[in-house]
Amino acid sequence: MTQRQPVLFVSHGAPDLLLHPGATGALWSALGRTLPRPTAILAISAHWESRQPRVGAAAKPATLHDFGGFPRPLYTLQYPAPGAVRLANRVQSLLEAAGQAIAIDPQRGLDHGAWAPLKLIHPAADIPVSQLSIQPQAGPAWHRQLGALLRPLRDEGVLLLASGAITHNFAWLSEPGAPAYPPAVEFAQWLGHALIDAGASGPLAYRATAPHGQAAHPTEEHLLPLFVAWGASDDGDRAMRLTPEFTYGGLAMDAYLWQSAEQAGATWEALEGIVPAATGTAPRPPTQS
């Protein structure tokens, strides 16, 4: 029987994180060891934008080095996972059944928002991966609805991996190892409470209601994958916020995980000593006996 998959959002940070994995890399590796192994992965990254949804169906997705100005070793990294053509077709059928137009892209590779975290979560690169684009003009509510359309995939063994950033303002960044920038901390804390404690509306209106809401995201593309992940969760899930660190002072590297209460208890045990829970969010779930 196929095990129901969780939904995972990660802040992928700067591309050079793979050269200096730190606490975030330790978290990603631990999640890969802890979460149930999926049959396929659908990645929703901030770095693929389109006017309407597009889903990748390359048989062997290329590793896209879609960044510049970083150390040379970063450009030699590869993530040669097989493509998930069957999954791409399934995504197309789910969206079209809801009346949403979607295109298949037979050439699309994996951008660093997808392959960078996967390189530590599933380093063997032996699980088929497809990638789904975001629509920056459509806003948070649309992406939450998109996530709800993808929810059935979880019962088919598919891990939904959303990848973006909790904070994404280049003006907030400083040198490596700098202390956390206070507005970034304040926004990340507000977002955690809004997602986990605030009920149905949550953070949809974050730009108007959150402290530093517009400053945290001068443009929305890096937060939109979070709304896809949130939309793919359901009432039976336990939400978990994981807060490994801030990088470059202004990048909150928070991850969010939605899974059953039973799975959540096992996850907490596995992550003990690796990353703390965020203060003020949902209490630690009990381990089911």
C-alpha positions in Angstrom: 0.0 0.0 0.0 1.3 3.4 -0.9 2.2 5.6 2.1 0.6 9.0 2.2 3.3 11.6 1.6 3.8 14.9 3.6 4.0 18.3 2.1 7.3 20.1 2.6 8.3 23.8 2.0 11.9 24.8 2.3 13.7 28.1 2.0 16.4 27.3 -0.5 18.6 30.3 0.4 21.5 31.5 -1.7 22.9 28.9 -4.2 26.2 28.6 -2.4 24.4 26.9 0.6 25.5 23.6 -0.9 29.1 24.6 -0.4 28.5 25.6 3.2 25.4 23.5 4.3 25.4 24.6 7.9 22.3 24.0 10.0 20.0 24.2 7.0 21.9 21.5 5.2 21.8 19.3 8.3 18.0 19.8 8.5 17.5 18.9 4.8 19.6 15.7 5.2 17.7 14.7 8.3 14.4 15.2 6.6 15.6 12.9 3.8 16.4 10.2 6.3 13.2 10.7 8.2 10.3 11.2 5.9 8.8 8.3 4.0 10.4 7.6 0.6 8.2 8.9 -2.2 7.6 7.2 -5.5 8.0 10.6 -7.3 8.6 14.2 -6.4 6.8 17.3 -7.7 8.9 20.4 -7.1 7.3 23.9 -7.1 10.1 26.4 -7.2 10.2 30.2 -7.1 12.5 30.1 -10.1 10.1 28.9 -12.8 7.5 31.6 -13.6 4.9 31.4 -16.3 1.5 33.1 -17.2 -0.3 29.8 -16.8 0.9 26.5 -15.2 3.5 24.5 -17.0 4.8 21.1 -15.8 8.1 19.5 -16.8 8.1 16.2 -18.6 11.7 15.8 -19.6 12.9 12.2 -19.5 16.2 13.3 -18.1 15.9 16.8 -16.6 19.0 18.9 -17.0 20.6 20.5 -13.9 20.1 24.2 -14.5 22.8 26.5 -13.0 20.5 29.5 -13.2 22.6 32.0 -11.2 25.8 33.9 -11.6 28.7 35.2 -9.6 29.2 32.2 -7.3 32.3 30.0 -6.8 33.2 27.8 -9.7 32.7 24.5 -7.9 29.0 25.3 -7.6 28.6 25.1 -11.4 30.0 21.6 -11.5 27.3 20.1 -9.3 24.7 17.9 -11.0 21.5 16.3 -9.9 20.8 13.6 -12.5 17.4 12.4 -11.3 15.2 10.7 -13.8 12.2 12.7 -15.1 8.7 11.9 -13.9 6.7 11.9 -17.2 3.8 10.0 -15.8 3.6 12.4 -12.9 3.6 15.4 -15.3 0.6 13.8 -17.1 -1.2 13.2 -13.9 -0.7 16.9 -12.8 -2.1 17.9 -16.2 -5.2 15.8 -15.7 -5.8 17.1 -12.2 -5.7 20.7 -13.3 -7.6 20.2 -16.5 -10.4 18.4 -14.6 -10.8 21.5 -12.5 -11.0 23.7 -15.6 -7.4 25.0 -15.3 -5.3 25.2 -18.5 -1.9 23.7 -18.2 0.9 23.0 -20.6 3.4 20.1 -20.7 7.0 21.2 -21.2 9.1 18.3 -22.5 12.4 20.2 -22.2 12.3 21.8 -18.8 15.2 21.0 -16.5 15.5 21.4 -12.7 16.4 24.9 -11.5 18.4 25.5 -8.3 15.3 26.0 -6.3 14.5 22.3 -7.0 17.8 20.5 -7.2 19.7 22.3 -4.5 17.5 21.1 -1.6 17.0 17.7 -3.3 20.7 17.2 -3.5 20.7 16.9 0.3 17.2 15.5 0.9 17.6 12.7 -1.6 21.3 12.8 -2.6 21.2 9.5 -4.6 19.0 11.3 -7.2 17.2 8.1 -7.9 13.6 9.3 -7.4 11.8 10.7 -10.5 11.3 14.4 -10.4 9.0 16.8 -12.2 8.7 20.6 -11.7 5.6 22.8 -11.8 5.8 26.5 -12.5 4.3 29.4 -10.5 2.2 32.4 -11.7 3.5 35.5 -10.0 0.7 37.7 -11.3 -1.9 35.4 -9.7 -1.2 36.0 -6.0 -1.3 33.9 -2.8 -5.0 32.8 -2.9 -4.6 31.4 -6.4 -1.5 29.4 -5.3 -3.3 28.0 -2.3 -6.1 26.8 -4.6 -3.4 25.3 -6.9 -2.0 23.4 -3.9 -5.5 22.0 -3.1 -5.8 20.7 -6.7 -2.5 18.8 -6.2 -3.5 17.3 -2.8 -4.6 13.9 -4.3 -1.0 13.3 -5.4 0.0 12.8 -1.7 -2.1 9.6 -1.6 -0.3 8.4 -4.7 3.1 8.4 -3.1 4.2 11.9 -4.5 6.2 14.3 -2.3 5.1 17.9 -2.9 8.3 19.9 -2.4 7.7 23.7 -2.5 10.9 25.8 -2.5 11.2 29.5 -2.1 12.1 31.9 0.7 10.4 33.1 3.9 12.2 36.5 3.5 13.6 37.7 0.2 14.9 41.3 0.2 18.4 41.8 -1.1 18.6 45.1 0.9 18.3 43.1 4.1 21.4 40.9 3.3 24.8 41.2 5.0 28.0 39.3 5.1 28.0 35.5 5.9 27.6 34.9 9.6 26.0 38.2 10.3 23.4 38.3 13.1 19.7 37.9 12.1 18.2 41.1 10.7 15.5 42.2 13.2 12.8 42.9 10.5 13.4 39.5 9.0 13.0 37.9 12.4 9.8 39.8 13.0 8.2 38.9 9.7 9.2 35.2 10.0 7.7 35.0 13.5 4.5 36.6 12.3 4.2 34.3 9.4 4.7 31.2 11.6 1.9 32.3 13.8 -0.3 33.1 10.8 0.2 29.8 9.2 -0.2 27.6 12.2 -2.4 29.5 14.7 -4.5 32.0 12.7 -7.2 29.7 11.2 -8.5 29.6 7.6 -7.3 32.9 6.3 -3.8 32.6 7.7 -1.3 34.8 5.9 -3.1 35.5 2.6 -3.1 39.2 3.2 0.4 39.3 4.5 1.4 42.3 2.5 -1.2 44.5 4.3 -1.2 42.9 7.7 2.3 41.5 8.5 5.1 43.6 10.0 7.4 44.5 7.1 5.1 42.5 4.8 6.0 44.3 1.6 9.6 44.8 2.5 10.1 41.1 3.2 9.0 40.4 -0.3 9.3 43.3 -2.7 8.1 40.8 -5.3 6.1 37.8 -4.4 7.6 34.9 -6.4 9.7 33.5 -3.5 6.8 33.2 -1.1 4.2 31.8 -3.5 5.4 28.2 -3.3 4.6 28.3 0.4 1.0 28.9 -0.4 1.0 25.9 -2.8 2.3 23.8 0.1 -0.3 25.2 2.5 -3.1 24.5 0.1 -2.0 20.9 -0.3 -2.4 20.3 3.4 -5.7 19.3 5.0 -7.4 19.1 8.3 -5.8 15.8 9.2 -2.3 17.3 9.0 -0.1 18.6 11.8 1.7 21.7 10.7 5.4 22.0 11.8 7.7 25.0 11.6 11.4 24.3 11.6 13.8 27.2 12.1 17.4 26.2 11.5 19.1 29.6 11.0 19.3 32.9 9.2 21.9 33.1 6.4 23.4 36.4 5.2 21.6 38.1 8.1 18.3 38.6 6.2 17.4 35.1 4.8 15.1 33.2 7.2 15.7 29.6 6.4 12.5 28.3 7.9 11.0 25.1 6.6 7.3 24.0 7.0 6.1 20.4 7.0 2.5 19.1 7.0 1.9 15.5 7.8 -0.2 13.3 10.0 0.0 13.6 13.8 1.6 10.1 13.9 4.2 11.0 11.3 4.9 14.3 13.1 5.7 12.6 16.4 8.3 10.4 14.6 9.7 13.4 12.8 10.2 15.3 16.0 12.0 12.4 17.6 14.3 12.1 14.5 15.0 15.9 14.5 15.8 16.1 18.2 19.0 18.1 18.6 19.2 19.0 14.9 16.7 21.9 14.8 14.4 23.5 17.3 10.7 24.2 16.9 9.9 27.9 16.5 8.8 29.7 19.7 5.0 30.3 19.9 3.8 27.9 17.2 1.9 24.7 17.7 3.1 22.5 20.6 5.2 19.5 20.0 3.0 16.6 18.8 2.9 13.5 20.9 4.3 10.3 19.6 1.5 7.9 18.8 1.6 4.6 20.6 
